Amino acid sequence: MNELIKNLAGANMDIDLATPEGMISWEQNKCPWNEAEDTDEHKCAVKNVSICSYFCGIEYLDTVLCCYPQPNPLKGKT
């Protein structure tokens, strides 16, 4: 990273792409894993609980990076 932007470890957040239409005022893509299984149970990150194995991060401003259904290429990298 450059000197203006820092990588800060330890974020603890809730991220999902499972909010029903009409419950939020912005456009949201559906989780591809949820679509494949016709459910809304999968979440990208659940605060204090878990991170989806397909979750690859967040891109500015609020784009979720997801590798479903491929293995996560970032797994094991720090």
C-alpha positions, -999 to +999 in steps of 0.1 A: +000+000+000+010+036-003+017+060+026-018+074+025-037+041+029-029+016+055-039-021+058-055-025+092-059-060+106-087-072+128-119-057+113-150-072+129-180-066+106-212-080+093-214-084+055-241-101+035-257-101+001-289-117+014-312-087+022-346-091+007-356-067-020-375-037-006-356-039+028-328-016+016-327+015-005-296+006-026-290-019-054-275-052-041-264-083-060-274-116-047-249-140-032-240-166-059-239-194-034-273-185-021-286-183-056-272-217-065-288-233-034-320-212-035-315-199+000-304-168+020-284-186+047-249-178+035-233-146+047-199-131+037-190-122+073-209-125+106-195-103+133-178-123+161-187-156+143-173-164+108-161-154+074-173-173+043-146-194+027-154-177-007-151-142+007-120-125-009-124-090+006-140-056+000-131-032-028-138+005-025-165+017-019-186-013-010-180-041-036-177-076-022-150-098-038-162-134-040-147-164-057-177-188-055-177-216-067-139-217-071-115-223-042-104-191-025-070-181-041-062-160-010-066-188+015-034-192+035-019-159+023-013-130+047 
